[in-house]
C-alpha cells in the first residue's frame, strides 16, 4: 500500500464572519455529509431542495442549523435569489443528463447571476479528463458540463477522489467475501485510488471554505493495488483471500459491450455496465490521480481500505 503523496500548500483560513455555502443535493448521502461537515466547521449552510421534499435528511439538517430553501431549479429568478450572498455554491447532485448537465447548468448560471465567486461541481470521481470520450457514460456527462463551467466567469474547483471505498463492501464486485477472492482484470499491480464518502465530504467542506483552491483537487484515502486489496481483506476478516483474474482488460470491455445490449439502462444512473465501465477505467490506469492534494487540509484523517472492509456488516 502506498501513502498518498501531496504537493499542495496548506492555506490559512481567513478571519471574519462565517461564510455562507449554498449546497444542492444535500439530501443525498454525499451531499448530506458535506452539509454536516460544513456546519461542523462553522459555516452557514443554505440547502436547496425541491418543493415538497420530505426526506428525513431535510429535518436533520434543519435541526443542525442549516437553512432549508425550497426552490424550483427551472426557475432562474428564484434560483438566483437562493444563491445570493454565497461564498461558494456546491453541487452534490446525482443523475443523468437532465441533472448533471441541465440542472447543474441552471444552478451554475444562477450562481454567476448572483455574483457568487466560486462553484464546486458534482464530479467526485476518477480523473475523467484523462479518459477517452465514450469510455464512461456518466463521466462523459461531467466532462460535457465541465466545458460549460470553464466558459463562465466563476472560479471552479472539481474534487476528484477515485472510487468511493465504501463500495468495496458489496456494490463494487472486487472483494468477493463469500468466495474469499479478489476479482480483477488486467494487472494485479495497477495502482488504484480509493476514498470513503465521509472523507470526501470532509475534504469538500474544507475546500468550499477555502477561497484559494485550484481548478482541480485530487485526493485518495488510500492508493492500493489489487494485491493490496487482497492483503487488506485478509487482515480485516482474519481469513485468507486469494486473487481471481478473470482475464485481460479486453475481456472486461467485451463484457461491458454485451451487458449494454442485454441490460438497457432504462434511465438508471448506475446500471450494471456503468460500474463495469468504472472498473475498466480504473484498472487501465488512465485516470490515476496525480499529484495528490491530501495534506492541503491537515486536520483530515484518511480512512484506509482495511478499515472500510473491517467495518462491513
C-alpha positions as CSV (number, residue, x, y, z in Angstrom):
1,X,0.0,0.0,0.0
2,X,1.2,3.5,-0.8
3,X,0.8,6.5,1.4
4,X,-0.8,9.3,-0.7
5,X,1.6,11.9,-1.7
6,X,0.8,15.6,-1.7
7,X,2.4,18.7,-3.2
8,X,-0.2,21.4,-2.3
9,X,0.4,24.2,0.3
10,X,-1.9,24.5,3.3
11,X,-3.9,27.7,3.1
12,X,-4.6,29.7,6.2
13,X,-8.3,30.4,6.9
14,X,-9.4,34.0,6.6
15,X,-10.8,35.8,9.6
16,X,-14.3,37.3,9.6
17,X,-17.9,36.2,9.7
18,X,-18.9,32.7,8.9
19,X,-19.2,32.3,5.1
20,X,-22.4,31.1,3.5
21,X,-22.2,28.0,1.4
22,X,-25.1,27.1,-0.8
23,X,-25.5,23.4,-1.3
24,X,-27.6,21.5,-3.9
25,X,-28.1,17.7,-3.3
26,X,-28.0,17.9,0.5
27,X,-30.5,15.1,0.9
28,X,-28.3,12.5,-0.8
29,X,-25.6,10.6,1.1
30,X,-22.6,12.6,0.0
31,X,-24.4,15.9,0.0
32,X,-25.8,15.3,3.5
33,X,-22.3,14.5,4.8
34,X,-21.0,17.7,3.1
35,X,-23.6,19.8,4.8
36,X,-22.9,18.3,8.2
37,X,-19.1,18.8,7.7
38,X,-19.7,22.4,6.7
39,X,-21.8,23.1,9.8
40,X,-19.1,21.4,12.0
41,X,-16.6,23.8,10.5
42,X,-18.8,26.8,11.5
43,X,-20.1,27.7,8.1
44,X,-23.6,28.9,7.3
45,X,-25.3,26.3,5.1
46,X,-28.2,27.0,2.8
47,X,-29.5,23.7,1.4
48,X,-31.5,23.9,-1.8
49,X,-34.2,21.3,-2.0
50,X,-37.1,20.7,-4.5
51,X,-40.5,21.8,-3.3
52,X,-42.2,19.2,-1.2
53,X,-39.1,17.3,-0.3
54,X,-39.8,15.4,2.9
55,X,-36.7,13.2,3.2
56,X,-35.5,12.7,6.8
57,X,-32.3,14.5,5.8
58,X,-34.2,17.8,5.5
59,X,-35.4,17.6,9.1
60,X,-31.9,16.6,10.3
61,X,-30.2,19.5,8.5
62,X,-32.8,22.0,9.8
63,X,-32.2,20.7,13.4
64,X,-28.4,21.1,12.9
65,X,-28.8,24.7,11.9
66,X,-28.9,24.6,8.1
67,X,-31.3,26.9,6.3
68,X,-33.6,24.9,4.0
69,X,-34.8,26.6,0.9
70,X,-37.3,25.0,-1.4
71,X,-36.7,26.1,-5.0
72,X,-37.7,25.1,-8.5
73,X,-34.4,24.5,-10.3
74,X,-36.1,25.5,-13.6
75,X,-37.0,29.0,-12.1
76,X,-33.9,31.1,-13.0
77,X,-35.0,34.1,-10.9
78,X,-35.8,32.0,-7.8
79,X,-32.6,30.0,-8.1
80,X,-30.6,33.2,-8.4
81,X,-32.2,34.6,-5.2
82,X,-31.4,31.3,-3.5
83,X,-27.7,31.6,-4.4
84,X,-27.4,35.3,-3.4
85,X,-24.8,36.1,-0.8
86,X,-22.9,32.7,-1.0
87,X,-19.2,32.5,-0.9
88,X,-19.4,29.2,-2.8
89,X,-22.1,27.0,-4.4
90,X,-21.5,23.3,-4.0
91,X,-23.3,20.7,-6.2
92,X,-23.7,17.2,-4.9
93,X,-26.5,16.4,-7.4
94,X,-26.7,12.9,-8.8
95,X,-28.4,11.8,-12.0
96,X,-28.1,11.6,-15.8
97,X,-28.1,14.3,-18.4
98,X,-31.2,16.1,-17.1
99,X,-29.4,16.6,-13.8
100,X,-25.6,16.6,-14.4
101,X,-25.8,18.8,-17.5
102,X,-29.2,20.6,-17.4
103,X,-30.0,21.2,-13.7
104,X,-26.3,21.9,-12.9
105,X,-26.2,24.4,-15.7
106,X,-29.3,26.1,-14.2
107,X,-27.5,26.2,-10.9
108,X,-24.3,27.4,-12.3
109,X,-25.9,30.2,-14.3
110,X,-27.8,31.3,-11.2
111,X,-24.6,31.4,-9.2
112,X,-23.0,33.6,-11.8
113,X,-26.0,35.8,-12.0
114,X,-26.0,36.2,-8.2
115,X,-22.3,37.1,-8.2
116,X,-21.1,34.0,-6.3
117,X,-17.3,33.8,-6.7
118,X,-16.8,30.0,-6.6
119,X,-18.5,26.8,-7.7
120,X,-17.8,23.2,-6.9
121,X,-19.5,20.8,-9.4
122,X,-20.7,17.3,-8.7
123,X,-17.7,15.5,-10.2
124,X,-16.3,13.3,-7.3
125,X,-14.7,10.6,-9.4
126,X,-11.6,9.3,-11.0
127,X,-9.8,11.8,-13.3
128,X,-12.2,11.7,-16.3
129,X,-10.1,14.4,-18.0
130,X,-7.6,11.7,-18.9
131,X,-10.2,9.3,-20.3
132,X,-11.3,8.9,-24.0
133,X,-14.8,10.0,-24.8
134,X,-17.2,7.1,-24.8
135,X,-15.4,5.0,-22.2
136,X,-17.7,6.0,-19.4
137,X,-21.2,7.4,-19.9
138,X,-21.6,9.1,-16.5
139,X,-18.2,10.7,-16.7
140,X,-18.8,11.9,-20.2
141,X,-21.7,13.9,-18.8
142,X,-19.4,15.5,-16.2
143,X,-16.9,16.3,-19.0
144,X,-19.7,18.0,-21.0
145,X,-20.8,20.1,-18.1
146,X,-17.2,21.0,-17.3
147,X,-16.8,22.5,-20.8
148,X,-19.7,24.9,-20.0
149,X,-18.3,25.5,-16.5
150,X,-14.9,26.6,-17.9
151,X,-16.6,29.2,-20.2
152,X,-18.4,31.2,-17.5
153,X,-16.9,33.9,-15.2
154,X,-16.6,31.9,-11.9
155,X,-13.8,30.2,-10.1
156,X,-14.4,26.5,-10.4
157,X,-12.9,23.6,-8.4
158,X,-13.5,19.9,-9.2
159,X,-12.8,17.4,-6.4
160,X,-11.6,14.1,-7.7
161,X,-11.4,11.2,-5.2
162,X,-11.1,8.0,-7.2
163,X,-13.6,5.3,-6.2
164,X,-15.7,5.5,-3.1
165,X,-14.0,3.0,-0.9
166,X,-17.4,2.2,0.7
167,X,-18.4,0.4,-2.5
168,X,-15.8,-2.3,-1.7
169,X,-18.1,-3.8,0.9
170,X,-20.5,-5.0,-1.6
171,X,-21.6,-2.9,-4.5
172,X,-18.3,-3.0,-6.4
173,X,-17.6,-6.6,-7.4
174,X,-13.9,-6.6,-6.4
175,X,-13.9,-8.1,-2.9
176,X,-15.9,-11.3,-3.0
177,X,-16.4,-12.0,0.6
178,X,-18.2,-15.4,0.3
179,X,-15.7,-16.8,-2.1
180,X,-12.7,-15.2,-0.3
181,X,-11.4,-13.9,-3.6
182,X,-10.3,-10.5,-5.1
183,X,-11.7,-10.3,-8.6
184,X,-9.9,-8.3,-11.2
185,X,-9.0,-7.9,-14.9
186,X,-5.6,-6.9,-16.3
187,X,-2.7,-6.3,-13.9
188,X,-2.8,-7.0,-10.1
189,X,-0.2,-4.3,-9.7
190,X,-2.1,-1.4,-11.2
191,X,-2.4,1.5,-8.7
192,X,-6.0,2.4,-7.8
193,X,-7.4,5.4,-5.8
194,X,-10.0,4.9,-3.0
195,X,-11.6,7.4,-0.7
196,X,-14.5,7.0,1.6
197,X,-17.7,9.1,1.2
198,X,-17.2,10.6,4.6
199,X,-13.6,11.6,3.9
200,X,-14.6,13.1,0.5
201,X,-17.3,15.1,2.2
202,X,-14.9,16.4,4.9
203,X,-12.4,17.4,2.2
204,X,-15.1,19.1,0.1
205,X,-16.3,21.1,3.1
206,X,-12.8,22.3,3.7
207,X,-12.4,23.2,0.0
208,X,-15.7,25.1,-0.1
209,X,-14.4,27.3,2.7
210,X,-11.0,27.9,1.1
211,X,-11.0,30.7,-1.5
212,X,-7.6,29.7,-2.9
213,X,-8.5,26.4,-4.4
214,X,-7.2,25.5,-7.9
215,X,-9.3,24.1,-10.8
216,X,-8.8,20.5,-9.7
217,X,-8.1,18.9,-6.3
218,X,-7.1,15.2,-6.2
219,X,-7.3,13.1,-3.1
220,X,-7.1,9.4,-2.3
221,X,-7.7,8.0,1.2
222,X,-5.5,5.1,0.1
223,X,-3.6,4.2,-3.1
224,X,-3.7,0.4,-3.4
225,X,-3.2,-2.4,-5.9
226,X,-5.3,-5.5,-6.3
227,X,-2.6,-7.3,-4.2
228,X,-3.0,-4.6,-1.5
229,X,-6.8,-5.3,-1.5
230,X,-6.0,-9.0,-1.0
231,X,-3.9,-8.2,2.0
232,X,-6.4,-5.7,3.4
233,X,-9.3,-8.2,3.1
234,X,-7.2,-10.9,4.7
235,X,-6.3,-8.7,7.6
236,X,-9.8,-7.3,8.0
237,X,-11.5,-10.6,8.1
238,X,-8.9,-12.9,9.5
239,X,-9.4,-15.3,6.6
240,X,-7.1,-15.8,3.7
241,X,-8.2,-14.2,0.4
242,X,-6.8,-15.2,-3.0
243,X,-6.7,-13.4,-6.3
244,X,-9.1,-14.3,-9.1
245,X,-8.0,-12.9,-12.5
246,X,-11.0,-13.0,-15.0
247,X,-8.8,-12.1,-18.0
248,X,-7.3,-9.1,-19.6
249,X,-8.9,-5.7,-19.9
250,X,-10.2,-6.6,-23.4
251,X,-12.4,-9.3,-21.7
252,X,-14.0,-6.8,-19.4
253,X,-14.5,-4.4,-22.3
254,X,-16.3,-7.2,-24.2
255,X,-18.4,-8.0,-21.1
256,X,-19.4,-4.3,-21.0
257,X,-20.5,-4.3,-24.6
258,X,-22.6,-7.5,-24.2
259,X,-24.1,-6.3,-21.0
260,X,-25.1,-2.9,-22.5
261,X,-27.0,-4.8,-25.2
262,X,-28.7,-7.3,-22.8
263,X,-29.4,-4.8,-20.0
264,X,-30.6,-1.5,-21.3
265,X,-30.1,1.4,-19.0
266,X,-33.8,2.4,-18.7
267,X,-32.8,5.8,-17.2
268,X,-30.8,4.2,-14.4
269,X,-27.9,6.2,-13.1
270,X,-25.9,3.1,-12.2
271,X,-26.9,0.1,-14.4
272,X,-24.6,-2.9,-14.1
273,X,-22.5,-2.0,-17.1
274,X,-21.8,1.5,-15.7
275,X,-20.0,0.0,-12.7
276,X,-18.1,-2.2,-15.2
277,X,-17.0,0.9,-17.1
278,X,-15.7,2.5,-14.0
279,X,-13.7,-0.6,-13.1
280,X,-12.3,-0.8,-16.6
281,X,-11.3,2.8,-16.4
282,X,-9.5,2.3,-13.0
283,X,-7.8,-0.9,-14.0
284,X,-6.5,0.6,-17.2
285,X,-4.5,3.2,-15.1
286,X,-5.5,6.0,-17.4
287,X,-7.5,8.1,-14.8
288,X,-4.9,7.6,-11.9
289,X,-4.9,10.7,-9.7
290,X,-1.7,12.6,-9.6
291,X,-0.4,14.6,-7.9
292,X,-2.5,14.2,-4.7
293,X,-3.6,17.1,-2.6
294,X,-4.3,15.1,0.6
295,X,-2.3,17.3,3.0
296,X,-3.8,20.6,1.8
297,X,-6.1,20.3,4.9
298,X,-4.0,18.5,7.5
299,X,-6.9,18.0,10.0
300,X,-8.4,15.2,7.9
301,X,-7.6,11.7,8.9
302,X,-7.9,9.4,5.9
303,X,-9.7,6.1,6.3
304,X,-7.9,3.0,5.0
305,X,-9.3,0.2,2.8
306,X,-8.6,-2.2,5.6
307,X,-10.8,-0.1,8.0
308,X,-13.6,0.0,5.4
309,X,-13.5,-3.8,5.0
310,X,-13.3,-4.4,8.7
311,X,-16.4,-2.3,9.2
312,X,-18.5,-4.3,6.8
313,X,-21.7,-5.5,8.4
